[in-house]
Amino acid sequence: MLRIRIIINMYFNKTSTDWRISQCCQFHDKTLAKKFNFGTTTKTYALKDGGKERVQGKALHNVNRLHIILKEYFSKQPKNLRSFRISSEMFPCYTLDFTQEWYAEIWDEICSILSLAGQVAKTHEIRLSVHPGQYTVLASDKSHVVENSIKDLEYHALYGSLMGLPAEDFSMNIHLQGLYGGKHIDGIKRFATNFQYLSDYAQKCLTVENEDKPNGYDIEHTLELAKRVPTRTCLDIHHYACHRMKNNEKVKNSDGKVVNRKIRDEVKHITVNDDFFKEAVKTWGNVRPLFHKSQSFPIDNEAYWMKPNAHSEIYHDEELMSNAIPMLEYADFEIEAKHKETAVNHFYDFIKLEEQMAGEKLIHKSFIN
């Protein structure tokens, strides 16, 4: 395997030092949250009197907020922080049949605003993505679940399409899922079969993530899927570790009670030199990958002893932080942490300090055969 330095020319990451770490969906700081976070409503409220006005109002509110978020916040961030996962709540109740006429009435206005948002993103090189939820299962063995999953994926793909972003530069990530007690290969085949029913744009922006559960789909399975259909593999670094946390130990908690705790220390974390990492990068072709990075809560937090997959508030483990930095030469990272922009800024400061101590900047690289 050879390593070469390259510059990948997309609308983001235009120079060799333009790596990105990305904020996910919301803001943590109360002032920023009040100014920027989306509003939403539910099917229950949509069915009540005034539901139409509520849905339309929230949708227009949200697309305007996205425009403002990109223009007033991310355009002013250092280039390395110009990346954002957009909340799935932008168009409340959009996939429900009875709201389609409501959206048709405001569709021109929505398109106009999102076009402006897309222009801001491209002008200021802001990378954008979405992450449909856990009920979007393209590998399901139930036809109605697959139908709803396709509908949900097309909904999320609209974000990038209406903003005028090239499909390859926009990331729509889901989990492989759909095991149902069977063999992994069966779910992979179902996913590959149902993939063909997606629109061209949805296919090109789709990425597929490995899971955290020991009996779920690991990185080897998402790579196998990428050999069958043209999907890109989204490597979740934390899920890779959690997938391998299979053993428990008996320990006393602060009340003196003997309880189970997942053993974390025996896990070998993935590194930039691992073949799985290299192969995941290569599935993205000439587009810089967008992977996931998070950490478990500190080991002294007893509430999460059996839930190491839960995302911590910020990154606290400096060894794992350091381990991820060489990977940034090859891939951008979405920072999945409860404290959102606070966690992103904390990790960014750590990276810049590491750059300063090393006396050199992170440079884009890629893997070739």
N, C-alpha and C positions, 0 to 999 in steps of 0.2 A: 504494500500500500504506500503510495506517495502522497506527500502533502505539498500543496502549492498555495501561494498567496494570490488571491484574486480580488477584484472589485466587482461586486454584483450590482448592476445598474437597474434598480426598480425605482418607483417614485419615492421610496424611502431607502435608507442605507446607501446613499449615493456615493459616499467616499469610504475608504478602507477603514476608517475609525468610527463609522456610524452604526455601531451595535445598539440594540434596544433592550431595555427591560420595561415591561408593560404593566400598567395599572388595570385592575379588573372591576368593571361595572359601576362602582360607586365611590364616593368620597367618605372618609372617616371623620375628618375635622368637621365640627358642627357647622361652622360658618360656610365652609365649602360645600358640605352636604345640602344645606338649605338653598344654596345658590345653584347647584349643579345636578343633584340627584333627580332621577326620573320620578314621575308620579304614575300610579297604576289604578286599575279598578278590576273587579271580578265579574264573572258571569252572573252571580247573584244580583249585584247592583245594576249590571247592564240590563237585566230583565225587569227592573223596577221602573216606575215612572221617572222620566228624566234620564233614563239609561243611555239613550242615543246622544244626548248633549254631553253626558259625562264621558262616554267613550271618545267622541270626537274631540272634546276639549282636552282630554289627557293626551291623545295622540299628537295634536298640534303643539301642545305644551312640550312634549318630549322631543319632537324633531327640532323645535326651536332651541331647546336646551342643549341638544347635541351640537348644533351649530355654535352655540355660545361656548360650550365646553372646549371645542376645538379651537375656536377663535381667541377666546380670552384666557384660557388656561394652558392647553398643550402647546399652542404656538409659541408660548413664552418660556417653555421649559427647555433645559439643555437637550440637545438632539438625542442623546442617549435615553431620555425619558419620554420621547414623543411616540408613545404607543399606548393604545387603549382598547380594552375589550368592552364593547357596547352591551348594555343590559338587554336582556330578552324582552323587557317590558315596554319597548318603545311604542308598539302598536297594541294597546290593550284589547284583548278578546278578538284579535284579528282573524284567527283561524276558525271562529264560530260562524256558521252559515248565515245567521240572522244579522250579522254586523256588516256583511259585504256591501249592502246598499248604503249603509251609513258611511263607510269608507269611500265609496265611489263619489259621494258628494264633496269630499274634501281632498280627493286624491291629487288633483292638480296642484293644490297648495302644498301638500306633503312633498310631492316630487320637486317643486320649485325650491323648497327649503333644503331638502336633502342634496340637491344639486349644488347649492351654495356650500353646504357642509363638506361635500366631496372636494370642491375646489379649494377650500381651506386646508383639508388634509393633504392634498397633492402639493399645494404651494409650500406648506410648512413641513412636508415629509413626515406626516403623522401616520404610523402604521395602525391599522384597525382590524378588529376581529370580533367574532361572536361565538357563543358556546350554548347551543340548545341544551335543554335539561335532560334529566335522567329517564324521562318517559319517551324520549325519541330513540327508538330501537329499530334500526333498519334490518337487524338480523333476527327479528322476532319470528316465531313460528305461528303467529296469529295474524290473519290478513287485515283485520281492522286496526291493529297496532301499526303494522307496516304502512297502511294507508294514511293514518294520522301522522306517522313519522315523516313520510314524504311531504305531507302538507306543511308540517312544522319546519322542515329543512328548506322548503321553497320560501316560506315566510322569512326565515333568517337570511337567506341568500339575497332577498330583496334589499336588505340594508346596503350591501356593497354595490349591487346593481344600480339602485336609484341614486347612489352617490357617484356613479360613473367610474368606479374603481375596477381595474382589470381583475378578473376572477382569480388569477394566480396570485395576485398581491393581497387579496382579501382572504382571511382564514376563518372558516366555519368548522369548528371542532366538535366531534361527538365521541362517546365511548363506543367500543365495539359491541359489548353486551350480548344478550340473547343466548345464553348457554343452556338454561332450562334442564340441567342435569344430564345433558347429552355430551357429545364429544365437541371439542373446540372446532374441529374442521367442519362440522355441520353448520355451526353459526357463521363461520367464515364463508361457506358456500351460499348460505341464505343472504348474507349481506351483499356478496358479489352479484347474486341474481337480482336483488332489488335495486342495486346501484344504478342499473340501466334505465330505471324509470324516473330518475332525477333529470332536471333540465341541464343543458350544457354548462350554464353558469354555476349551478349548484355542484355539479360533478367536479368542476375545476377548482372551486374554492374549498372543497371538503377536505378535512384532515381527521384522522382517527387515532384515538388515544388509548394507551394501555391502562389497565385497571389495577386497583390497589388490593383487591381481595385475593388471597392465596389460590383460590379455585377459579378465579376469573381469567380474563384474557390478558396475557403478558405481552411484552414487547415482541417476542418471537411470533406471536399470532397476528399482531398488527402489521408486521413486516411480511408475513405470509399473505395477508390480504392485499398488500400493496403489489405483490407479484401477480395477483389475479385480476385486479382492476386498478386503474390509475388513481389511487388515493395516495395522499401524503401521510407519513407517519408522524404523529405528534408524540414525542417521547416525554412522558411525565416522570421526572427524576425521582420525586417522592413516592409515586405509585410503584416504581420499580423496586424501591426499598421495602415498602409495606407488603408487597406481594410475597416477599421472601421472609417476612416476620411470621413464622409458622408456629413457633414454640412459646409456651408460657412458663413463668416461674412463680412459685409461692413466696409471697413477701408479706410483712406486716405493715398495715397502713398506720396513720397517725393515731387511730383509735385502738391500736393494738390487735386489730382483727386480721387474720390471715386471708389474703385475697390473691387473685391471679393478676399477673402483670406480663404484658408482652415483652419478650426479650428483644431488645433493639441492637445490642452490641455485637451479636453474631452475624449481622447482615453486612455483606460487602456492597458498598454503594457503587453505582456505575460511575465511570470516569471517562474523560475525553479519549482515552486509549482503548476503550472497550469496543469490540466489533459491533455490538448492538447499537451503540451511539453512532458509529461511523455509517452503518447501514441505514439508520433512520435519517441522518442528514442527507444521504444520497437520494432518498425518495423524493426530495424536493426539487431535484433538477437544478435549474439556474436561479431558483428563488431561495432567498435566505430563510432557513427554517424558523418556525415559531414553536418552541417547546414550553413545558410547564415546570416551574420550580416552587417548592414549598417546603416546610419543615413541620415536624411533630411539635406538640407542646413540650416544654422542658420536662425532664423525667421526674422532677419533684412535684409536678402537678398531678395529684392522685386521680383526679376526675378523668384523666385521659390515659391512664395506665393500660386500658384495654382498647383504646381508640387512637393508636398512633397515626392513623390516616387523617385525623382531624387537622386542619390548617391552624398553625399558631398565629398569634397576633402580629408578631414581627419575626425576623430571622434572629436567632440567638446563638446558634451553633456556628462558631467561626470556622471550624474545620470543614463543615459542609458548605459554608459560604465560599471558602477558598477553593474547595473542590470544584465548584461550579464555574469559577472564573475562566479557566482555560476553555470550557465549553462555549463561552461567549464569543470565542474567536470563530466559531462555526455556526452558531444559532442564537437567535434572540430568545428571551424568556418572558413568559407571563408570570408575574409574581402573585401567587395565590396565598394571600394572607389577610387576616381579619381586619387589620388596621390600614388596609388599602394604600393610599398615597404615602402615609407615614412609613409603612414597611418598605415601599419602593425607594423612598428617599434614604432610608437607613442603609439598605443594601447598596444603593448607588454610592453613598459616601464611603462605604467599605471598599468597593471596587476601585474608586479613584485613589484611595489611600494605598491600596495594593499596587496600582499602576505607578504611583509616586515612589514607593519603596523599591519597585523593580527597575525604575528608571526608563520605562518604555510603555507605550500605549498598546492596548489590545488592537490587533489587526485582523481583518476578515481573512478567513482561510476556507478551503473546501477540500473534500476528499475525492480523489480520482483513482481509478484502477491502474 
